[in-house]
Amino acid sequence: MSKIQVPPEIVENMKDIKHKIVVLSGKGGVGKTTVATNLAVSFAKQGKSTGIVDVDIYGPNVPKLLGLEGLHPTGDGEFIEPIVGPEGVKVMSMGFLLRKDDDAVAWRGPLVARAISQFLANVRWGELDMLVVDLPPGTGDEILSILQSIPKIDGVVIVSTPQEVAVLDARRAIQLVRKMNVPVLGIIENMSEFVCPKCGESYKIFGEGAAKRATEEYGVDHLGKLPLDPRIITLSDEGTPFVMQEPDSKAAHAFSVLVDKLATKIQM
């Protein structure tokens, strides 16, 4: 697939961002945004200047997960100042531009593309070690447009649950990203197991093995497994990244290992 030239205003605005990682899922409901936000906060906790841009225009949940609901960015007519979130992470999302948190975005393709271009070209990102990009779920035209609009992507992280239908969509996502000539950094297997907080027993409630088989078939890395922890759900609803609130949890440890792996892969 031929590469469309990135608009020069985007190239200029993002020239001081050292690394860019895109988080994608083949389907919704697999915890993509939870992974993206905690990934950004994890990089920041390790001393990396970090930003996250939420280009899931129709489901902009990053503000909710970072405790930033109701905030609105300021600007000078040319550039928009990102909201500063936990651990100093710079954040931009369509959610900041809605009048109410539950407003729906009823836009057609061209308006969506214009909004995404503005997030990349007109937000004052400044110098960053890492920018995490949270994409909409699926493998549609919007994904193609976004991947073509970001200069020098280090790679894509694909989030899936162990469920066969989710991994099937993850396979489609791998093929799409490769057609775009963008590196696939690997698959994160979210909700890999549920550990009962009372008895300590582990349950593979979404099955197991499908994600591992997909990584072997396509020759991509299995970056790690994240458990299904009820505390993640509670803290997400409260707007607190669980890697901050529960740093000793199994999930937070898995994220720390994940960040180390990604930093090595992209030579950060």
N, C-alpha and C positions, 0 to 999 in steps of 0.2 A: 504494500500500500504506500503510495507516494506521500511524502511529508509536506504539509502545507507550511509555508513560511510564517513564523511567529511574528505578530505585529511588532514593529520596532519600539513602540511605547512600553510594551510589556517587557521586552528584552532589557530596555534601559532601567525600568523600575525594579526589576528583579536581579540586576547584575551583582548586587552585594549579598545575595543569598547563596551561601556556599553549597547547601545540599537541599534537595527536594524529594520527598517521599510521598507517593500517592497511595491512599488506602481505598480499596475497592472490594465490593462483594458482588457475586453474581445474582443474588436475590436479597430482598429485605428480611429483617427479622433475625439476622445472625450476629448482631452486636457490633456492626462495623463502626458506628460512631463512638461507642463506648471504647473500642480498641483505639480509634484515632485520637480521642481526647487524652486518654491515659498514656498513649505513646508520646504525645507532645509534652505532657507534664513530666513523664519519665526522663525525656531528653533534658528538659529544663532542670530537673532535680540533679542531674549529673553535671550541671554547670554550663550547658549549651544554651546560647541565646536562641529561642525557639518561637515560632509562630504557627498558627493553624488557621487555614482558610476553609470555611464550610461552603462548598459549592453544591451541596444537596439542596437546591433551590426550593423544592416542593416540601422537603422535610428537614428544615434547618434546626436541628436539635442540639448543636454544639453549645449555644448559650445556656440551655437548660442544664446540660451535664457539667458545665463549668461554673454554675452559680451566677451567671451573668444576665439572667432574664430581666427585661425592662430597661436595660441600658441602651443608649443610642450614641453612635459615634459623632464626633465633630469634624469639621472640615474647613478649608480656606477657599473653597471654590474650585480648586484644582486637585487637591489631594484630601483623602479621608484618613483620619487618625484611627488606627485600630484600637479596640478596647484591650486593656491590659488585664489579664486574668491570673489565676493561680500560678505561683512560681515565676511570675513575670512574663508568662506566655502572651504574645500578641495575637489577638483574635479578630477575625472578620467573618460575618455571617449574614445571610439574608434575614435571619431572625432579629437582628438589631434594627432593621429598617421597617419592620412591620409595626403597625399601630398597637396591636394587641398580640400577645404570644400565641393565641390560637387562630389568628388570621390565616386564611388560605391564600397561596400565590396562584392565581389563575392566569398564567402567562403562556403565550405561545412561544415556539422555538426561538425566533429572532430576539425577543425581549430577554429570554433566559440567557442566550449567548452574549448579549450586550452587558447584562449584569455580571456575568462571570468575567468578561474582559475587564470591566471596571474594578473588580476585586483584585485582579492581577496587575493592572496598569495604574490604578489611581489610589490604591491604599499605600500609605507611607510605611512600608515594611522596614526600610533601612537595612542595616547590617544584621544578618541572622546566620547562625550556624546551621539551622534546620528549619524548613517549612514543611509541615504536614498538611496534605491536601485531602480533605474528606469528600469523596465523590458520591453522587447518587448511586443507589443500587441498580443492578442490571447491566446490560451490555448494548444499550441503544445508541442513537445518534449523538445524544448529549455527551456520552462518555468519549466518543471519538473526538468531538469538538474540544473538550477540555484537555484531553491528552495532547492534542495538536497545538494547544495554546500555551502550554507551559514549557519554557526553554530549559534544556539540559536536565531532564528528569533523571534522578539517580535510579529510580525503579519503582515498581508497584508491589505493594503488599496486598495479598488477597485473603480476605477473612471468610471462613466457612465454619459451619458446625459439622459434626461427624455424620449427620444424617445424609443418606444417599442422594436425596433430591437436592440438598444444598451443595454437595460436592459436585453433582452434575453441572449445576450452574457455575461453580468455581472453575470447572474444566472449560466452560465456554468463555469465562473471563480470561483465563490463561491464553486461549487461542486468539481472543480479540487483542489483548495487549501485545502479543507477539506479532500480529499483523501490523501493528502500529510501530514496530521496531523499537519498543520500549522494554527494558529488562524487567523480568519478573524476579523480584527478590525472594519470594517464597510464599508459602501458605501458613497462616495462623489458624489453628484449629480451636475455635472458641466453644465454650460449653462442653468440653471434652468429657467431663465427669461431674457427678454430684456427690459430694462427701457429706454424709449425714452429720449434722452438728451434735447430735445426741449419742449416736452409737459409733460414729467413725467409719462406718461401712461406705465403700465407694460404689456408685451405680453409674453405668454407661447408658444413661437413659436415651441418648440419641444414637446409640450404636457405636461401633468403632471400626477402624481399619480403612474406611473409604478414602479419607483424606490422604493417608499414608500411601495408598495404592496410586492415587492421582499424582502425587509428587514423584513417585518412582516412574510412572508412565511418561510424564512430561519432562522429567529431568530437572525439577525445581526443588528448592530446599523446603523441608518441613521445619518451619521456624520455631515452633513450639506449641504447647497445649495450654489453654487457659481453662481453669475449672469453672463450673457453674456455682457461684457462691452467692447466697441470698444477700450478703452484705453489699455486694456490687450493685444489686438492684436498688436496695434502700438508699445507698449513698448517691447513686446516680439521680434518683428522684429528689434528693436533697441538694443536688448541685455540687457535690464534693467528690473529686477524683479519688478512687479507692486506693491508688498508689500513694496518696498523701495520708489518708486517714488510717489505712491498715497496712503499713509498710512491711510488717512481719508476716503477712498472710501468704498463702501459697500462690495466689494470683499475682500479688505484687512482686514476689520473687520471680515468677515466670516472666513478668514484664521486664524486670531488670536484666534477665538473661537475654530476652528478645532484643532489647536496646543494644546490648553489647554485641550481639550477633550482627545486627543491622549496621552498627558503627564500623565493624570490621569489614563487612561486605562492601560498603561504600567508601572505605578508607577515610573515615572521618577523624 
